[in-house]
Every structure is written in C-alpha cells, then in structure tokens.
Amino acid sequence: MIRNFYKSLLALAVVVTISFSNAFAQDSTATAAPAGGGDAAKGEQLFKGNCAQCHAATNEQIVGPGLAGIEDRRDFAWLKKWINNPMGVIASGDKYANELFNKFNKTQMTAFPNFTDDDVKAILAYVKTASAPAPTAGPAVAGATTATAGDTGSGKFVNVILIALLVIMGLVLVALLGVLQLLNKLTGKAEGEAPGASFGEKFQSGIKDIVANRTVRIAITWVFILLATKATFDGLYGIGVHQGYAPKQPISFSHKLHAGEMKINCAYCHTGVYKGKQSGIPSANICMNCHNTIKRESPEIQKIYTAINDNKPIEWVRVHNLPDLAYFNHAQHTNVGGLDCKNCHGDIDKMEVVEQRSTLTMGWCIDCHRKTEVNGKDNAYYDKLMEAHSAVSKGTMKVEDIGGLECARCHY
C-alpha cells in the first residue's frame, strides 16, 4: 500500500509540474506587449515626470486644463515660449495667456526653462498619441483566441493549485487510514492485551508505550532544544530590522492616491532622488503647487496651511532608516544604476500608508549586488568597465564585479 502511495504522489508531481509549466507559458504569452519608442516615448517620460501633476493628456481638468488638441489652439512657437517662461508670456500682455491665468484662479504654472525644442515636440507627440481615440476592434481573425475576463492565465493557474491541493489532501487521508489500520493490527498483537479491548483502548496503550520509550523522550528533548535555539537566533538576527514598520504620520498622505491614481512621479516631491545621497522630504511649498486650489477645505490640507502660517516644518516620521555605519547614495542607484524605486521600497503606488517592505539588511544588499546585472547600454558611465570586463570574462557584468562587495563601498 505504501509503495502504491509513493507511485501516486510521483504521478501527481508530474501532472502538477506539466500543468504549472502550461499555466506559466499561457501567463507569459498573455502579458507580452510590444515595446514603444521614438519621440512619443521620450515625451511620455517628460510628461509624467513634470506635467502630469497638473495636466492630463486628455480633456480632463486637474489643476490646469487638459492638453488634448493643444496644438490646434496654439502654435509651437507660443507653446515653447509658454513652457519655458509662462509668467513672462503673461507679463507681455498676451491675451490668451492672461485669460488662461485668470480662469484658473491665477495659479502660477511652473516654468521649465531647460526644455529644448526637441523636448517640447516629444511632449506634444505623446499628448497627441495619448489623447487619440482608441481604435475600434476589427473582426476576429479565424483561429485566433479571444481573451475574456474569466479566461486568464492567472485564473487557470489558481484552479490548478486548488485541484492539486484537493488531490494531495485525498491521498494524505488515504495514507492516514492505512497507518491507523497498521496501528490497530500492531496493538492487537501486543502482550498483555485485555481480551475484547476497543480500538481506542488499544490505540491509547500504544501511545503510552511510545512515550515511555527512553529513546523517544531523548529525541523529543533534542527537537525542543533545536527549535528553541533557532527561535533565539532568529530573534537576535531580527534586532534592528524594521520590516513592516508603518508609523502614523502627522498628515494622512496617501501614496496610493498621489503616486498610484494621479501618476505623480516620485522625483516631483522627492527632488533629490536622482541628484544626491538623500531622496529628500518634500517641503510644504511643493504640496501647495497643487493644493492652493485642490481640496483646500480638507482638514488634512489645512494642517499644511497651519504649518506654513506658523512657520514650522511638518514633522514627518522617517520610515526607511539605515544605521549611521552604512553609506547609501540614492543617485548612484536610481540615476547611474537605473533602478526603479520599487526595487527597494516595494509597490509604493499601492500603499495607503507607507511601510518598509524590504529588510534593508547588509545580507539583503549583498545578495542584490551578487544577482543584479549592470546595465551598461547607452550608459557612458560604465563604458570602460564593460570593456575591461569583456576582456577577461564572457559572462554578464554584475555589481559584485565592479566592487559591489568591497567593505569600503558602504563602510568608511
């Protein structure tokens, strides 16, 4: 019976492995998407990083007007001048600019003097693409598979897991019944067994014999010692690790709303994330770029006004905090390395209250440096390093290959 049980488990493992492979293949096929490029792609990056806080690429009004059809309303020369210096255009007496300024409660638009002609053209190309109506679905191609809400790769994957668990539970139940039958036979043949004893009495007698065995008691003692030792070391290694830390802030700021739903770029508020060691905490002035007109009556927004009127800083509680003995530079990772904020901070755009998702321990950092490949494509910072690495190795260059595991990199 036991031999047959193992054969059944082996067959089940083969079936589950094949099913998982098919599910992953379907999932990866369903999520594949063609990559974009060109000026519109550059414009999307510029728009989301600088414009999306106040403008939508559609007709929707946020802080300022929607930009759909903006090229039909103004020519390129005017738009370039307005983006570089909006208050200068207003001061020149431009009728359209002044009407726009007064219509939106004299909200001052941020100037972008460093935007070149190519930058402005890229933004306009993205706006034109984003505001274009979605293409109407054509007739289905013969033999093509139509995706539906109830027929996704992830749904099939979950179904496979549920079926596999049910099958395994059934096999385990059969095995337990076999073990009980075996114990019944063994206890029935034990010496000194009372004639006519019930199954419960036989089973209880067998358990007492097992507990009374000296070897069993020693084994249980050692298991307890090992578990207690592991729990102790786990507790010691957990000292200083604040994973899951989510303190209450003086103002209820929702990253899910701002970074998720409103698509505000992280660098708009955390201005130093691409430039220096610290990402920086946004000042009240940055908040006022939007909230001088949006939700001014909100009790949480009024806390910002109170802080400004009292000339006192907002006392935000820091969530991610490394010990003083460790040096970390945001610009090196986000600007030079090209890492996304989610690599370390998790899905910030889905957090109502920000919490520390990663351990941020030394082992966590070292493990990342050992696995992460250096992206040297179109990055002049790594040109000579890539050339030197290619001369001695055929493998991809990882962070550890350029000194990512040297102690002095983080401790000096």
SEBAVEX-138665 format. One line per 10 residues: number of its first residue (from 1); their letters; for each residue x negated, y, z of C-alpha. Coordinates in nm, 2 decimals. Layout:
// residues N
NUM = a = X/Y/Z; ...
// end
This chain:
// residues 412
1 = mirnfyksll = 0.00/0.00/0.00; -0.28/0.24/0.09; -0.46/0.16/-0.24; -0.14/0.24/-0.43; -0.10/0.56/-0.23; -0.45/0.69/-0.34; -0.37/0.59/-0.70; -0.06/0.80/-0.68; -0.25/1.10/-0.54; -0.51/1.08/-0.81
11 = alavvvtisf = -0.24/1.07/-1.08; -0.07/1.37/-0.92; -0.40/1.56/-0.91; -0.45/1.50/-1.29; -0.09/1.62/-1.36; -0.12/1.93/-1.14; -0.46/2.02/-1.30; -0.33/1.99/-1.65; -0.02/2.20/-1.55; -0.23/2.47/-1.39
21 = snafaqdsta = -0.45/2.49/-1.70; -0.15/2.53/-1.92; 0.00/2.79/-1.69; -0.32/2.99/-1.68; -0.35/2.97/-2.06; 0.00/3.10/-2.10; -0.05/3.37/-1.85; -0.37/3.50/-2.01; -0.21/3.49/-2.35; 0.09/3.69/-2.23
31 = taapagggda = -0.12/3.96/-2.07; -0.37/4.01/-2.35; -0.34/4.36/-2.51; -0.53/4.53/-2.78; -0.78/4.80/-2.68; -0.73/5.16/-2.78; -0.99/5.41/-2.89; -1.06/5.74/-3.06; -0.98/6.09/-2.96; -0.64/5.99/-2.81
41 = akgeqlfkgn = -0.82/5.76/-2.57; -1.06/6.03/-2.46; -0.76/6.27/-2.43; -0.58/6.03/-2.21; -0.87/6.02/-1.97; -0.90/6.40/-1.96; -0.52/6.45/-1.93; -0.48/6.21/-1.64; -0.78/6.35/-1.46; -0.70/6.71/-1.50
51 = caqchaatne = -0.35/6.78/-1.63; -0.11/6.51/-1.51; -0.09/6.66/-1.16; 0.12/6.95/-1.31; 0.23/6.84/-1.65; 0.40/6.54/-1.82; 0.32/6.44/-2.17; 0.69/6.42/-2.23; 0.96/6.68/-2.19; 0.98/6.62/-1.82
61 = qivgpglagi = 0.91/6.92/-1.60; 0.68/6.86/-1.29; 0.50/7.17/-1.17; 0.47/7.32/-1.52; 0.66/7.25/-1.84; 0.65/6.92/-2.03; 0.40/6.92/-2.31; 0.59/6.72/-2.57; 0.59/6.92/-2.90; 0.35/7.18/-2.76
71 = edrrdfawlk = 0.17/7.21/-3.10; 0.50/7.31/-3.26; 0.53/7.60/-3.01; 0.18/7.73/-3.01; -0.12/7.71/-3.24; -0.45/7.55/-3.15; -0.64/7.88/-3.10; -0.38/8.00/-2.85; -0.38/7.67/-2.66; -0.76/7.66/-2.64
81 = kwinnpmgvi = -0.77/8.02/-2.50; -0.49/7.94/-2.26; -0.65/7.62/-2.12; -0.99/7.80/-2.08; -0.86/8.11/-1.91; -0.48/8.12/-1.85; -0.49/8.43/-1.63; -0.69/8.61/-1.89; -0.42/8.54/-2.15; -0.16/8.67/-1.91
91 = asgdkyanel = -0.36/8.98/-1.83; -0.40/9.06/-2.21; -0.02/9.12/-2.22; 0.07/8.81/-2.43; 0.45/8.80/-2.43; 0.48/8.42/-2.44; 0.23/8.37/-2.16; 0.39/8.62/-1.93; 0.74/8.47/-1.99; 0.60/8.13/-1.90
101 = fnkfnktqmt = 0.42/8.27/-1.59; 0.74/8.43/-1.46; 0.96/8.13/-1.55; 0.76/7.91/-1.32; 0.76/8.14/-1.02; 0.42/8.29/-1.11; 0.24/7.97/-1.03; -0.12/8.01/-1.13; -0.25/7.74/-1.37; -0.60/7.60/-1.31
111 = afpnftdddv = -0.85/7.72/-1.56; -1.07/7.47/-1.75; -1.35/7.69/-1.90; -1.57/7.39/-1.98; -1.32/7.23/-2.21; -1.46/7.23/-2.56; -1.26/7.23/-2.89; -1.30/6.85/-2.91; -1.17/6.81/-2.55; -0.86/7.02/-2.63
121 = kailayvkta = -0.80/6.83/-2.96; -0.83/6.50/-2.77; -0.57/6.60/-2.51; -0.33/6.72/-2.78; -0.38/6.39/-2.97; -0.29/6.20/-2.65; 0.01/6.42/-2.58; 0.13/6.36/-2.94; 0.09/5.98/-2.90; 0.24/5.96/-2.55
131 = sapaptagpa = 0.55/6.17/-2.64; 0.62/5.99/-2.97; 0.94/5.78/-2.95; 0.89/5.40/-2.90; 0.90/5.20/-3.23; 1.22/5.01/-3.29; 1.18/4.64/-3.26; 1.20/4.47/-3.61; 1.34/4.14/-3.70; 1.18/3.84/-3.52
141 = vagattatag = 0.92/3.65/-3.72; 1.00/3.29/-3.79; 0.83/3.06/-3.54; 0.74/3.34/-3.31; 0.80/3.31/-2.94; 1.02/3.58/-2.78; 0.93/3.67/-2.42; 1.21/3.71/-2.18; 1.23/3.82/-1.82; 1.29/3.47/-1.70
151 = dtgsgkfvnv = 1.02/3.30/-1.91; 0.69/3.44/-1.80; 0.36/3.26/-1.74; 0.36/3.35/-1.37; 0.71/3.21/-1.32; 0.62/2.88/-1.47; 0.31/2.87/-1.25; 0.51/2.92/-0.94; 0.75/2.64/-1.05; 0.46/2.40/-1.10
161 = iliallvimg = 0.33/2.48/-0.75; 0.67/2.42/-0.59; 0.72/2.09/-0.77; 0.37/1.98/-0.68; 0.43/2.06/-0.32; 0.75/1.86/-0.31; 0.59/1.56/-0.47; 0.30/1.57/-0.22; 0.54/1.60/0.07; 0.73/1.30/-0.05
171 = lvlvallgvl = 0.41/1.09/-0.08; 0.29/1.20/0.26; 0.63/1.09/0.40; 0.59/0.75/0.24; 0.24/0.72/0.39; 0.36/0.81/0.74; 0.63/0.55/0.72; 0.37/0.29/0.62; 0.15/0.40/0.92; 0.45/0.37/1.16
181 = qllnkltgka = 0.52/0.02/1.03; 0.15/-0.08/1.08; 0.15/0.06/1.44; 0.47/-0.14/1.50; 0.31/-0.46/1.40; -0.01/-0.39/1.60; 0.18/-0.30/1.92; 0.40/-0.60/1.88; 0.09/-0.83/1.90; -0.06/-0.66/2.20
191 = egeapgasfg = -0.13/-0.88/2.50; 0.10/-0.84/2.80; 0.38/-0.70/2.59; 0.71/-0.72/2.76; 0.95/-0.95/2.57; 1.22/-0.76/2.39; 1.04/-0.42/2.42; 1.18/-0.15/2.20; 0.98/0.03/1.93; 0.95/0.35/2.14
201 = ekfqsgikdi = 0.80/0.15/2.43; 0.56/-0.03/2.20; 0.45/0.30/2.04; 0.41/0.47/2.38; 0.20/0.18/2.51; -0.03/0.20/2.20; -0.08/0.57/2.26; -0.17/0.52/2.62; -0.43/0.26/2.52; -0.59/0.51/2.27
211 = vanrtvriai = -0.60/0.79/2.53; -0.76/0.56/2.79; -1.04/0.47/2.55; -1.37/0.64/2.66; -1.49/0.69/2.30; -1.17/0.87/2.21; -1.20/1.10/2.51; -1.56/1.19/2.42; -1.46/1.27/2.06; -1.17/1.49/2.17
221 = twvfillatk = -1.41/1.68/2.41; -1.66/1.74/2.13; -1.39/1.86/1.89; -1.27/2.11/2.16; -1.63/2.23/2.22; -1.69/2.28/1.84; -1.36/2.47/1.79; -1.43/2.69/2.10; -1.79/2.76/1.96; -1.65/2.85/1.62
231 = atfdglygig = -1.39/3.08/1.77; -1.66/3.25/1.98; -1.89/3.31/1.68; -1.60/3.43/1.47; -1.52/3.69/1.74; -1.88/3.80/1.76; -1.91/3.84/1.38; -1.58/4.04/1.39; -1.73/4.32/1.61; -1.74/4.64/1.42
241 = vhqgyapkqp = -1.53/4.50/1.13; -1.22/4.71/1.09; -1.05/4.53/0.80; -0.68/4.61/0.81; -0.73/4.94/1.00; -0.45/5.18/0.91; -0.43/5.47/1.16; -0.14/5.72/1.18; -0.23/6.05/1.00; -0.13/6.40/1.12
251 = isfshklhag = 0.07/6.43/0.79; 0.25/6.14/0.63; 0.07/6.14/0.30; 0.18/5.86/0.05; -0.09/5.74/-0.18; 0.18/5.52/-0.34; 0.37/5.83/-0.45; 0.08/6.05/-0.55; -0.17/5.81/-0.70; 0.09/5.54/-0.80
261 = emkincaych = 0.41/5.71/-0.92; 0.27/6.05/-1.01; -0.06/5.90/-1.15; -0.27/6.17/-0.99; -0.64/6.09/-1.05; -0.84/6.02/-0.73; -1.10/6.28/-0.82; -0.84/6.56/-0.83; -0.81/6.55/-0.45; -1.14/6.38/-0.36
271 = tgvykgkqsg = -1.36/6.62/-0.56; -1.70/6.47/-0.46; -1.64/6.11/-0.56; -1.83/6.14/-0.89; -2.08/6.41/-0.77; -2.22/6.32/-0.43; -2.26/6.08/-0.14; -1.91/6.15/0.01; -1.59/6.15/-0.18; -1.46/6.44/0.03
281 = ipsanicmnc = -1.13/6.51/0.21; -0.90/6.75/0.01; -0.86/7.09/0.15; -0.51/7.25/0.21; -0.57/7.46/-0.10; -0.57/7.16/-0.32; -0.24/7.05/-0.17; -0.10/7.40/-0.24; -0.17/7.37/-0.61; 0.15/7.17/-0.63
291 = hntikrespe = 0.33/7.23/-0.30; 0.35/7.60/-0.33; 0.66/7.52/-0.55; 0.74/7.15/-0.48; 0.92/7.04/-0.16; 0.82/7.34/0.04; 1.11/7.27/0.27; 0.98/6.93/0.37; 0.88/6.90/0.74; 0.55/6.73/0.63
301 = iqkiytaind = 0.47/7.01/0.38; 0.55/7.27/0.65; 0.26/7.12/0.85; 0.03/7.22/0.58; 0.16/7.58/0.58; 0.12/7.58/0.96; -0.24/7.48/0.93; -0.31/7.75/0.67; -0.13/8.02/0.87; -0.31/7.92/1.19
311 = nkpiewvrvh = -0.65/7.90/1.00; -0.70/7.54/1.14; -0.81/7.24/0.95; -0.59/6.94/0.91; -0.73/6.67/1.14; -0.72/6.37/0.91; -0.82/6.04/1.06; -1.10/5.86/0.87; -1.02/5.51/0.76; -1.33/5.38/0.59
321 = nlpdlayfnh = -1.64/5.44/0.81; -1.98/5.29/0.77; -2.23/5.28/1.06; -2.49/5.56/1.06; -2.77/5.30/0.99; -2.63/5.23/0.64; -2.66/5.47/0.35; -2.39/5.47/0.08; -2.36/5.70/-0.22; -2.02/5.73/-0.40
331 = aqhtnvggld = -2.17/5.89/-0.71; -2.42/5.61/-0.76; -2.13/5.35/-0.77; -1.85/5.55/-0.94; -2.04/5.77/-1.18; -2.36/5.58/-1.26; -2.23/5.23/-1.20; -1.88/5.30/-1.34; -1.70/5.11/-1.06; -1.33/5.18/-1.00
341 = cknchgdidk = -1.20/5.29/-0.66; -1.01/4.97/-0.63; -1.33/4.76/-0.62; -1.38/4.87/-0.26; -1.06/5.03/-0.15; -0.80/4.79/-0.29; -0.48/4.89/-0.45; -0.47/5.24/-0.32; -0.19/5.33/-0.56; 0.04/5.08/-0.39
351 = mevveqrstl = -0.03/5.19/-0.03; 0.22/5.40/0.16; -0.03/5.42/0.44; -0.39/5.37/0.35; -0.57/5.08/0.52; -0.91/4.93/0.50; -0.87/4.63/0.27; -1.24/4.51/0.25; -1.47/4.41/0.54; -1.74/4.66/0.43
361 = tmgwcidchr = -2.00/4.44/0.60; -2.36/4.40/0.48; -2.28/4.05/0.36; -1.99/4.18/0.16; -2.21/4.44/-0.01; -2.49/4.20/-0.08; -2.25/3.94/-0.23; -2.12/4.21/-0.46; -2.48/4.31/-0.57; -2.55/3.95/-0.64
371 = ktevngkdna = -2.25/3.90/-0.86; -2.20/4.23/-1.03; -2.35/4.28/-1.38; -2.50/4.61/-1.46; -2.30/4.78/-1.74; -2.58/4.94/-1.95; -2.37/5.00/-2.26; -2.38/5.37/-2.36; -2.54/5.45/-2.03; -2.88/5.61/-2.08
381 = yydklmeahs = -2.95/5.58/-1.70; -3.01/5.21/-1.75; -3.18/5.20/-2.09; -3.54/5.14/-1.97; -3.42/4.90/-1.71; -3.23/4.70/-1.96; -3.53/4.69/-2.19; -3.76/4.57/-1.92; -3.51/4.30/-1.80; -3.46/4.17/-2.15
391 = avskgtmkve = -3.84/4.13/-2.19; -3.85/3.88/-1.90; -3.51/3.73/-1.89; -3.24/3.61/-2.12; -2.96/3.64/-1.86; -2.75/3.94/-1.79; -2.89/4.20/-1.56; -2.73/4.21/-1.22; -2.76/4.47/-0.94; -2.99/4.25/-0.75
401 = digglecarc = -3.23/4.25/-1.05; -3.28/4.63/-1.01; -3.35/4.64/-0.64; -2.99/4.60/-0.51; -3.11/4.36/-0.23; -3.40/4.57/-0.11; -3.35/4.67/0.25; -3.48/5.03/0.19; -3.20/5.09/-0.05; -2.94/5.12/0.23
411 = hy = -3.16/5.14/0.54; -3.42/5.40/0.58
// end
